[in-house]
Each structure stands twice: as structure tokens, then as C-alpha cells.
């Protein structure tokens, strides 16, 4: 068993992670997020922790949890110590770190804002301290024109000049434009990946940025995992949870990950103020988000204007904002 991870993180990985270096295949025995969430709550009620499953005298604990997860299933998962050692060595050679919700250095914002819905495990590369600096989340569609790319890059540049961290999802289109604008201006970026963390972190373009503390990349999914629509949807809440404010540059109406993430934020989570682009061709998605409570982006032109965005409140009704929006 590896000693580079906390005992709790070791146990959580054994219960929930594929542990197959270089692949994303998943064992059918793995605990699903909802299953692990119930198990973690039960352990707290018992005043126990995941690492207790690794103790030689864990028989009573297995019995106490049998009503939630079959004991034999738990034992099969926990008996993967050799696989865990192999995959951790694989991650370490690529400078990928792992923290679990049981660790003190798990991102505070995720734990405080998402509580039990915070991912059990976070994989990352780069300076994890960036994850608790707040900043502006910028999200949007993958397929956009050059005008939207230029608009978004300028937002990233303002973020860098103001000394605020840019948070985005690393997908092509709006996400990458925001990140590139910030990084090229010398700013700092937290990228929340839904897939391919390992491949992205190994990209030569990113290595110096990661080593210099300008960029951190994280994912709640196995570093080798490929693209999955459900994963892309689920990671949206992490982007908003790490931010102080959010800007939706482009969104389809009533479909797609950008729309789903913004609606979840506006209707349910309500963690940060959500702005939407207020100039240019708007389509149906952005005005619809305004109807749900999003604010019109005030189009700051300098650092003072940009910083004022983080104190902004709705100063007029939705209908008045929509009139401004269309003007």
C-alpha cells in the first residue's frame, strides 16, 4: 500500500476509483457517487472514517455497513492495494496529486459550498492553493465565432490585470479562450476538467504554467477518463463553487452543459451572481437566463470597472434589464 496518500484517501480511492493506469475502464463493483455519499454519512453517524475499513479489526465496521453496501463487495474493492500502489506511482511520475474530502488540504470552497455533494476525490496538477482564491468563472458554448473568442479573451485579460483568478472548464471554444486570454496576460487560471486531465497536464504548452504556479488543473474524474456528457454536466457546479462571480458568454436555449450549469446555479445552488453577455447577437439562451435571474454583464473597460462587478447587485427589474439587454 502506498504511504504518499492519507489513509482516508487510500480507502476512498479503493472504494470509488478505477485504479487502472492509462485507461478509463471502470469496475462494475465501484461505489457510485450517490452510494459513497450515503456510506460517508453513515460512517459519520458511527463516528468512524473511511480509513477504519483498512484496519485489521474492521469486522464490526463491515457488519455495521452491510445494510448499505454488501460486505463482499466492500472487501473486493478494498483488496486492491497493489493496483492502488501502481496507479499512484503512475500519477506521481506525471506530477498529478490526489486529495480526498477527508483531507485538510481539500479545496475549502468546494467543501463549504457543496458539502456532501463535493466530490469525494479531486485529482489535480499545479498549485492547489489557487483553488481557494475565488475569481471569475467564465463559461460558454464550444462552437462560437471569432468575435466571441476575441470578446472572451479580453475578459481573460481584464481578469489577469485585476489580479483575480479565472475559473473555467477547459473545453474548446469559450472556456479555452478565457483561459488563454488570462494566461497570455500573465494571470492565473483554475481549469476544471471533465476529462483527459492526464493528457492535458502532460501537454508541453501547459507544463511551465503548471510548474510556475500560474495554472492549476483539477478533475473529480480519473485522470485518464475520456469525454462523457454526464461528467461534463456534473463538473459545472465545481466551476461555480470555486468562483466569486460567473459570466456566461454564450449558451444554447434549454439544452447543453452551459445552459444546464447556469440554470442549476440560478434555480438551485445560488452560490454566486451569474452574469450573461449583454452585447452582440444574443440568441435565445442568454435572454432566457436573464428571465431566471441572471444579470446583464456591464462590459467593464478597466480594472476598476471590472472589480466593481464583484460587488454588483441587480438594480432594476428583470424586464428593465431585458430592455437594456436588447438596446
N, C-alpha and C positions, 0 to 999 in steps of 0.2 A: 504494500500500500504506500502511496506517495506521502511524503511529510511536508510538501510545499503548500498544501491547502489545509485550511482548518478542518478538524474532524466533522463539523457540521456540514461544510461544503462538500467534503468527500461523500458523506451519506446522501445528501440531496442529489449530487450528480449520479450516484449509483441508482437512485430511485427514479430519476427523471430523464437522464441524458443517454443518447445512443452509444457514446463511447466507441465509435468506430473511426479511427484516424483516416482522414482523407475522403470519407464517404458520408452520406447523409441518411443512409438506411436506418430504419428505426425498429427496435424490438417491439413486438406486439404486447410484451409484458410491461413496458414503461408506464409509469403513472402519468395520466393526463394532467394538465394544469388544474382542472377542477378537482380531480382526485387528490392531488398533493395538497391543494388548499384545504380540503376537509381533513386530511391527515395532520397537517400542521396545526390546525385549530384544535384538533383532538389532543395532540401532544402538549399544547399549551395548557389545556384543561387538566392534563395529568401532571403538569409541572415537569415535563420531560422535554428533550430536544432530539433532533434527528440523529446526532452522534451516538445517542444511547443505543440505537439499533446495532452499533458496531461492538458493543460491549460483550464480553464472554457470557455474562449473566443476563442477557436480554430476553430470556424465555418469557418472563412475565409480561414484558412490554409487547412482545409479539401477540401474546394472547389478548392483551387489552385492546389491541388494534384490529383484531381479526374480524370484527363486525364492519370495518371499513374496507380493509384490503386483505385478501386471502393470505394466510401466513406463508404458504409455499411460494406464492408469487413474490412476496417481500424477500424471502430467503434467496430466491433465484436472482433477483435484482442486486441484492447486497453481496452476493457471492461473485462479484465481477471485479474484484480488487486488482487483478493482473491487467485486465483491459483498461481500468482507470489509470494505472501507472503508465501504460503505453501511450494513451492518448494525451495525458498531461505532459509527458515528455515531448510529444509531437507539438503541442501548443507552445510549450516553453521555447522550443527552438525557433518559433515564429514570433516570439515576444507577445503572445496572447495570454492575458491574465483572466482569472475567474474569481468572482465573488458571489456569495450567496446572501440571501436576505438575512441570514443569521450572523453575518459578519459585520463588525463595527465600521468597516470602510465601504459598505454598500452605499450607493448614492442616497443621501439623506432625503432629497426631494422626492424620489420615487417612493421611498418607504412612507414618508409623511403624507404624501398626497394620494397615493393609490392604495396604501395599507395592504390588506390581504391580497389585493389584485396586482400588487407589484410582482414582477417576475421572480420566481424562486431563485434563479441563477442569471447572472449577467456575465457575458463574455466580452472582453474588450482588448484594445491595443491603444497605447498612448497614455497621456496624463489624465488619470481618472478624476483629479481634482476639478477639472473643467466642468464636470457634470453637475457640480453644485454651485456654479457661478450665475445661474439664471441666463437671461438674454432674450433674444427674439427668435421665435420659431417661424420659419418660412416654408410653406408647403404649396404644392400645386400640381398640375397635370404633367404627365410625361411628354405629351405631344403638343408643343407650342411653337409659335413662330419666333423669328429673330427679335422682333420688337419686345416680346415678353422676356426673352433671355436677357436683352440689354436692360430692361426695367429691373429685373430681378438682380442682376449683377450690381447695379447701382445701389440697391438696398443693402446688399452684402458689403459694399464699400463703405456705406454710411455706418453700418454696424461695426466695422473694423475701426473707423475713425473715432467712434464714440467709446471704444474700449469695451463694448459689450460682445458676449459670445453669441454666435449664430448657431442655431439648432435646426437640423433638417434631416431628411430621411435617406439621402444618398442615391436616390433614384435619378434616372436621366430626366432631362427637362428642367423644371423649375428648381427642384432640390439641388441638383448639381450646379446650376447657375448661381444660386445663392451662396453655396459653399465656395465656389471658385472665386466669386467676387470678393468675399471676405478674406480668403487665404491670400489672394494676389495683392490685397491691400495691407497685408501683414497682420490681419486679425486672427481670432481664434474660433474654432469650429468644433461642435459636438455632432457627429454623424451617427444616427440611429438606424442601423442596418436591419432589413428584414431578411436578407440572405447574403451569402458569399462574403462573410466577414473576413475569413482567412485569405481569400484571393484578393480582396480589396486592400487589406493590410499589407500584403506582400507586394503590392503594386509599387514599382520604383518611384513613381510620381509622389506617393504618399509617405514613403519611408522617412525622409528627412523631416517632414512636417510632424510626423508622429514622434520621432526622436527628439525634436526641438521643443515639444510641448505646445505646438500651435494647433494640433489636431488630435482629437480622441475619437475612436470608432468603437461602438458597442452594439451588441445584439443580444436579445433574450433567447436566440436560437443557436443550435450547434454551429460552430464556425464554418463548417463545410456545407451547411444546408443550402440547397438551391431555392429558386423562387417558388413561393407558394402564396396564392391570393389571400388565404386566411391569415397567414403570418403577417403579410403586408398590412392588412386591416388592423390586426391586433397591436402592432407596434406603434400605431398612430398616437395612442394615449400616452406613450412614453415621451414622444416629441413634445406634446403639450405640457406634460407634467414637469419637464425639465426647464420650461421657459417662464418668463415673466409676462410675455405678451406674444401673440401669434398673428401672422399675416397670411391669408390665403390669396395667392396671386391669380390662380385660375382653377376653376372647378367645373366638372360636368354637373348637370342637374339630376339629382335623385339617383346617382349611380357613381361607382368608382371609389377608390380609397380616400381621396382627398375630401370628397363630399361626406363619406361615412365618418371620417375622423372629425371633421368640423361640426357635423350635426351631433355626434356624441358629446363633444365638448360643450356645445351651446345648450343642448337639451338635458344632459345628464351630469357630466363631470364638473363643468363650470369652474375650472381651475384658473383660467387666465382670460383677459379680454381678447376677443377674436376680431381682427380687422380683415376687411376684404378690399382688394384693389378697387379704386373709385374713378379711374380714368381709362380711356380707350374703349375698345369693343368689349362688352361685359358678358354677353351670352345670358343664359337663364340661371346658371348656378349661383353666381355671386349675388344678384338681387334677391334670390330665394334665401340665401344665408342671412342677408340683411333682415328679411322678414322674421327670421328665427332669433334675431338679437345681435348679429354681428355689426360692427361699427365700420363706417367708411374710413379708409386709410387716408390720413390728412396730407400725404405727399410731402414729408419733411424735406427741406433742401440743404440743411446744415446740421451740425451736431446738436445744437441747442433745440432745434425743432424735433430732431429725432429722439432726444432724451425725453422731451415732453410727451411723446407718445406713450411712455410707460406710466404716466400719471393721468392719461386721458380717461374721461368718462363720457357716456352718452349725454349730450347737452340738448338734444332735440328728439322729437318723437321719431318712430320708425318711418312713418310716412314722410316727414320732413327730411329725414336722412336720404330716403329714396329719391326725393325730388332733387336734392343736392347731387346725389349719385348719378343721376341721368343728365345733369346740366353740363 
